[in-house]
Amino acid sequence: MRIVYFTHSLASCWNHGNAHFLRGVLRELIAQGHGVEAYEPEGAWSLDNLLRDRGPAGLDAYRQAYPELSSRTYREEAEAVERARGADLVIAHEWNAPGLIAGLGRARKNGRFGTLLFHDTHHRAVSAPEEMAAFDLSGYDGILAFGEALARIYRARGWDGHTFVWHEAADTRLFRPPAIEADRAGLVWIGNWGDGERTRELEHFLFRPAEAAGLPLDIYGVRYPEAALATLDRYGARYHGWAPNALAPGLFARALATVHVPRRFYVEALPGIPTIRVFEALACGIPLASAPWDDAEGLFTPGADYLVARDGAEMERHLRALASDADLRRALAAHGLATIRARHTCRHRADELLTIAASLTGPAAAPRSWRRA
């Protein structure tokens, strides 16, 4: 099967979490013998920021970890659409320009390629619906939504029967426990500051409990304004800036534990959707403690795969327990790793994608649009 994926960027994971999952899934599809092509626009925002931050060397870790992957850039949307001609399956991520999304839909209606899917891995459906209204999805065969709560929004807008839940997952070819255990110390947190979506939560469930528990805290990520850096300094956290996602397993391997602090939209409006860092951390066999998060779809077993804190005081108790109890750390790491390997690898998701595509190998779906309510 020839599969074409239109992404914001495959090369850059700078503030672009979808690249983590996409790399793993495309690698699995290639390993299964499929022809895979990835396209990204010239001047992609994420890649531009990566190059400004670290220069061309910032791409080295990706290239070394994923030698089988590459992407092609395009300047004009019409050029990009033409490159998909003859493909069996085309997927467009929601972090693409509305013009490209519409052009692909028109091409699908005209029979230039096979099944066309729209892949949504963000909270804009609830946080910025006016932005989603710019997408003309009338030529698409279906929606890939990264959680049931998001899928329900599409079904309510006319996509019932053509919306599929396709969760993110861990690339276990890369994210795995270290072959040889070395000394571990303190906590590590890999995440972006963003737009203030979890500022209070980070202080309440990460910075303050870590300091109170006496655990050194190392922070990796981008978009930390001066006020954020001042907060880290106040709590004694060490900020290291951006880290390529391909190096994250090594960072996890140095720490006793990590913490999950979900963004507010995923707690209040889109429950059941974890950040991909949960999958990746558990795949690396690092114990994890989480701020309140409703695993509405039963992806994990809270309390066995990871610890859940209802408030800052309970998070402090969890961190103290993780620091002092090696048996607890081993039990959590083993259970979480087993859950990932059994249910949440990129190989699982590649198989799910092929099953979804096979179920849609008929005529193009009736016209549908995000605007339809």
N, C-alpha and C positions, 0 to 999 in steps of 0.2 A: 504494500500500500504506500502511496506517496502522500505524505502529510506535510502541510505547510502551516506554520504558526507565525502570526503577526504579533510581535511583542513591542513594548516600549524599548527594552534593551535586554539582550541575552548576555552581552559582554559585561554590563555594569550592574552591580547589586548595591550601589550607593543610594540609600534611601529607596530601594526598589526591591521589596521583599518577594515579589512574584518571580524574580529571577532565580531565587533559591529552588523553588519547586519546579519551575520550568526546566532548568538544567537537568534535574534528576529525572523527570518524566521523559524528556527528549532522549536522554542517554539510554533509558530503558527501551524506548521504542526502537532506537538504532540497534541495540543488542538483540532485539527480536527480529531483525532483518528488514525493518521498514525504511523507506527512503524519507528522510526528515530534512526540511529546510526551515530556517528561521530568518525572518526579515525584521529590521528595525529602521526607523527613520534616521537620516543624517541629522546630527546635532541634537540627539536625544538628551533631554535635561539631565537624567541620571549620569550618563556617560560624561557629559560636559563637566558636571560637578566633580566626578571622580578624577578626571584629568587635571582639573584645577587644584584639587586637594592633594593628589599624590603623583601626578604626572603619568606618563606611559607605564612606568613600573607598577602602578596600581592594578594593572591587568595581569600581571605575571602569575599571581596565585590562581586565578580562574583558568588561565591557559594551561598551567601545569596540572591542575586537578581534573580538567575536562578536555583532554587532547582531541577527543572525537567530535567536539562541538565547535561550531562556528556560525556566524550570522552574516547576512548580506545587508548592506544599507541601501536605501532608496531615497531619492530626492523628491520625486513627484508621486502623488497618490495613485494616479492612473498607471504609472510604471509599476508600482507595487502590485496593483490588482492584476495586471497582465502577467506578472511572474507566477501567479497562482494558477494560471490556465492549465487545465488537464489534471489537477490534483484530485485525489480521491476524498481527502478530508482537509478542510481549511478551518482554522481556529483563529479568532481575533480577540485579543485581550481588551478589557474595558479601558485601559490606559493608552488608547490610541485616539487619533484625531477623528472627529465625527465624519469628516469627508471620506476617510479611508473606510470606516465602518459602512457608510452608505454605498460607496463604490463596490465593495465586496458583495453587498446584498444585491445590487443590480446585476453584477456578474453572475451570481448564483441563479437569479431568475432567468438569465439568458443562457443558462446551461454551460457556462465556461468551465465549471468544475463541479465536483460532487458535493457532499454534505458540508454545510457551513454552520459553525457554532460560535456563539458569543460567550466569552469566559469572564465572569465577574468575580473578583477576589477582593472587593473593597466594601466600605460602608457608605459609599456615596448614595446608594439607593435610599438611605434614610437620612443621611447628613446633608446631601446636596442633590435632591431629586431634580432640581432645575437643570443641573449639568447632565444628568442622565437623559432628560427629555430631548437633548440635542442629538441623540443617537437614533437613526432610522434603522430599525431591526426588521423591517418588513420582509426582507429577502432571506432571513435566517431560518434554518431548520430547527434550532433549539438553543437552549441556554445551559451553560455549565455554571452553577452557583456553588460557592465554596462553603455552603451551610444551608440547613433546612430553613432557618429563619429568613435568609435572603431568597431562597427558592419560593417561599410563600408569597413574597412581594411580586415576583414575576408571574406566578400563577394568577394572582389577583388582577393582573393587567393583561390577561388574555393568553398566557402561555401555559395553561394547564395541559398536561400531557406532553409538553415539549420542554419542560424544565427538569434538569437532572442535578442532583446533589453530587458534587465532585470535590471532596475535601482535599486540602493540601496534605502533604505527607513528607516523610524524611527520605532523603537520598542516602540509603544505607550503604552504598558503595563508598561514600565519603564520610558520612556521619556514623561512627561506630566507636566502641570503647577503645582506648589505647591498647596496642599489642602488649606493651609492658607498662605496668603501673609504676608511676613515680610518686614522689611526695606531693601531696595536695595541701593547699592552705587557703583559707578565706573564701569569699564569695566572688562570683563573676556575674555580671549582667551585661548582655549584649542587646542593645535596643536604641532606637532614635528618640530624641526628645519630641520632635514633631511640633505640633501646633497647640500645645497645652491641653491635649486630650486626656492626659493622666498625670498632670503635674502634682496635684494633691495626693493621688494614689501612690506615686513613686516615693514621696516623702513619708507617707504614712506606713506603707508596706515594705519599703526597701531601705531607704537611707537611715531613718530613725531606728528601726529594729536592728539593722546591721551594726550600727554604732553602739546601741545598748547591749547587744550580745558580745561586743568586743571582737567582731570579725572584720578583718580588712575587706574592703570592697573595691573591685576593679570594674570600671565602666568603659564600654566600647560603643560607639555610635556617632551619629552626626546630627546637625541642626540643634546644637546646644547653645542657646544665646548666653549673653553675659550673666543674666540673672540665674540661669540654670547652673552655670559653672560656679557661681558664688554659692549656690545651695550645696553643690557637691563638696566644695571646699569647707563649708561650714560643718559638714558631717564627716570630713576626713576621707571621702571617697577619692580614688585615684582615677582621673579621666585620661584615656589613651587615644581618643579620637576614633576615626573610622578603622574598621578591620575588615578585610575581605572575607566574605562568608566562607570561602574555601579554607580559611585558617581557623574558623570557629572550633572545630573539633579539638585542636591543640590548646585553645584557650579553655575549653571546658575541662580538658584533662588535667589542668593545673589547680583546679578549685575543688573545694569540698562539696559545694552545692551551688545552685543557681535559683533564681526567683522569677516567677511569672507574674507580671502586672498588666492585665489586659487594658486596652483602651476603653474608654467609657462607653462608646457606641456598642462595643461587643458585650458589654455587661447589661446595658439598659435596653437596647433596641434590637440587637442581633445575638441573642444568647445561643450558646452551643458552638460558637466558632472560635477556636483558639488561635493564637498566633502560631506561625510555623515554627517559631523558636521552641515551643513545647515539644513538637514532634522531634526536632533536631536534638534538643537536650536529652530527651529520654533515649534516643537512639545512640547517644554517646555514653550512656550509662552513668550520668551524673544525677545525684539526688536533686529533686526540685520541690520547692515550696511555692504555693500559689496564693495570691490575693483572691478574694471571693470571685468565683466564676461558676456559672451554671452549665455543667456538661449535659445540656438538654438532650443531646443525641446519643449519649452513652458511648462516647468514643473511648473513654478511659474508665478506670476504677479509682475514683478519688479516695485517698487514704491508703491505697496500696501502690498505685503508680506514682503518686505524688501526695504531699501534704497540703491541706487547705486551711488558711487562716481566716477567721471571720473578722478580725480586727488587728490593729497593730500590736497589741499586747500578745495575742496568740501567735502572730508571726515571730515575735521575739522569742517566745517559748519554743517554737519549731526550730528556729535557727540555733538556739542553744542546744537543743536535743541533737540536731544534726552534727554540730561541732563535737559533741562529747560521746556519741553513741555510734561506734563503727558498725555494729550489727544493723542498726536502723538504716544507715547509709547503704549498706550492702543489699538489704531487703528491698528498699525502694528502687535502687538502681536495677536490680535483677528483674523486678516485676515490671517496671516501666519499659525496659528494653524488650522483654518478652512480648508485651502488648504491641509495641511498634513492629517488631518482626512478624507478628502474627496477623496484623491488620492494617498497618499504616506506613507501608513503604511506597516508594515511587513505582516499584514494580506492580504493586496492587493497583495503583491509580492508572498505570498504563493499560493494564488489563481491563479496568472499568471503562476507560475511554474507548477502547476498541469495541467493547460490548455495546456502549451507547451508540457509537457510530453505526454498528451493524443493525441496530434497531431502527435506524432512520434511513435505510437505503431504499427509499421509495421516492415518489415525486416530491418536489419542494413543498414545504409547509404552506398553509394558507397565510396570506399577509398578516403580520403581527407587528406591533410597534411598542416601544417603551411607553409611548404617550397614551396608549389605550388603557383605560381604567375600568 
